[in-house]
C-alpha cells in the first residue's frame, strides 16, 4: 500500500491525516491502531503550527523528508508524537492523538498503570507513554525500521464514512479549523477540550 503522504504538498496535510486513521504505530513491543489524529501545516499557512514562523532548531524536522518522527515536550511533563508529511521543504505534520492498543497490552499497562484498556493510549501523551518513546525518537524514520518507531498500513482499513472531523484540541490560534479526525464512536478517542486563554492575575 502506498503511504498516504506520497507526493502530498503541505496544503494536503488534512487529507493525509484523515488517511492515517487505522494505520498502526509500533515501538518497544507495543502496537497501536490510530483512532484520532490532528493535522498541522507550515509557514504562513497555519498559525497553530510550530512551523508557522519558519524553521527553528526544534522544528527543522517538520520541513521533511516525510515519514520522520517529530516529538516535542508540552506542559513541562509530556512528550507528543507527530509524523512529518508533505513535500520536503514545506512543513507539515500529523499529531498522533489517540489509538487502540492491539498488541503488547501487558507492556502498555505496565507503562501506563492500572487504567481501563480504552485509556491506555487515549490522548497524545498517553500514546507516547504506552509506546515507551521519548525525545530520542525525534528525527528518526518511521517507515523503514531504522528508528524506534514503525508506521504500518492498516490491518482493518477505515471507511471514509466512519471518519468524523472537528476543531483541534487546546490550540490558541486557528482553533476552529476542523483538522482533527477520528473514527466515529471509537471509545479510545480523546475528549475534546477547547483552548481557554489564561487570565492574567
N, C-alpha and C positions, 0 to 999 in steps of 0.2 A: 504493500500500500504506500502511496506517495504521502510524504509528510505534508500536513495541511498548510504550512507556510512556504512551500516551494514557489519561488519566483513571486512572492507576495510583497507588494510595496507596503510601507508603513501604514498608509491610509487604509489598508485592508486588515488591520490588526483585529478589528472586531469580528470579522468573518473567521479569521484564524482562531480566535478564542472560542467561538461557537463550535468549530470543528474539533477542538481538543477535548470536548466533553466525551467521556467514555474511554479516552486513552488512559494508559496505565504508566505510573511512575514508580520505579523500584530503587531501593538503596538499602544496604546493610540488612538484608534478609526480610524486608517488608515491601509488599507491593500494594499500591493504592490506585483504585479506579477513580478518575477525576469526575466529580459531580458538580463542581462550581468553579468558575474561572472569571477573571476580570481583565479587560484589555486596557493598555496604555500606549498611546502614540508618542511622538517625539517632539523635536524642536519646533517651537512656534505653532504647534498643532493642538496640543493637549496640555492645558495649564495644570492638570493634576499629575502629570508625569514627572518623574525625577529628571528626565532628559529635556524638559521644556525649554530650558535656557542654554542648551548645548552640552557638549561632553565635559565632564569633570573627572577627576581621578576615580570617583566612586561609580560614575555612570558610563564610563567608556565601554564596558562590555555590552551595554544596551544598543550600541551602534553596530553590532554584528561582529562576526558572522552569526547567522541564525542557528538555533539549536543549542545554544550555550546557556548555562545557568547564570542568573543574576540574583544574588542574595543581598539582603540588606537588613539592618537592625532597627527595630522600632520600639519606642517607649522605654528604651534602655534595658529591655529584657527579652525581646522576642526576635527570632530570625524569620524572614519571609522568603519565599522561593518563586522566581519567575523563570520562564523560558523565553529567550530572545527570539524574535521573528522578524520577517521583512528583509528587504534588500540591505546589504552591507552599506554602512554609512548613513542609513536612515533609522533612527532609534525607534524601536517598538518592542514591547514585551507583554507577556500574558502572566498575570499573577495566578498561581495555583492556590485557590481559596479553600477548597474542601474536597474530600473524597471518601470512598468506602474502602476500608482495608480488606483486601481479597486474599492476601497471603501473608503469613508471618504475624498472625493475630497475637500470639503469646509475646513476641518481641515488642510489638506496638504497645501492648498493655503494660509491659514492664517499663517502657519509657514514659508512658502517659499516666500510669497509675490505674486504680480500680475505677474506671468510668464505664458508662454504657458503650456498647460497640459502636453506636452511631456517632458518639462523641470523640472517638479515637483520633480522627483527622478532620473534625468539623470546625474549620477555621484555619486560616493560613499559618498561624504559629503552631497550632496543634499538629497540622500536617507535617511540618518540618521536624517537630519533635518525634513524631511517630516514625519518620524515616531515619532518624538519627543522623541528620546532616547539620552543618553549620557554615561558617564563613569559608571554610576550606573548599566548599563546593563552588564558590564564585568563580566564574570564568572557565569552568570545565565543560566539556562537551557532554550533552545528554543523549546523544544518538548512537555513538559508536562503541560504547563500553569502556572508553579510556578513563572516564571520570567515575565518581562515586554514584552518580545517578544515571538511570536508563529510562528513556521515554519510549513506550512501545504502542503500536496500534491497538485499538480496542478488540477484546475478545467478545464483547457484547456491544455492538455499534448502537449509537443513539439516533433515533429517528428525528428529523427536523421538527416534527410535530410535538415531540416530547421536550422541547427546549423552551425555557422562559427567559426573558430579558428584563432588566430593570436598572435603576441607578446604582452607581458604585458605592462602596461602603466606606464611610469615615474620611472622605477626601474633602479638603477645604475649598477647592476650586472645581468647577465643572461637575458638581456632584449629581446633577440630574441627567447627565449623559448616560443613556441606557446601555452601558458596555459591560455590565455584569451578566453572565449567562449561567444558567443552572438547569439540571434535569428536574423537570416539574414534578413536585411531590416527593422527591427523594429525601429520606429522613436525615441524611448526612449533610445536607445543605445548611450553611450557617445562617443565623438570623440577621435580618437587615437592620443596620443602625446608621441613620443619617448623621453626618458631621454636625456637631454643635460647637460653635466658637466658644472659647473660654472667656469668661468675663474678667476684666481687669479689676483687681482689688486695690 
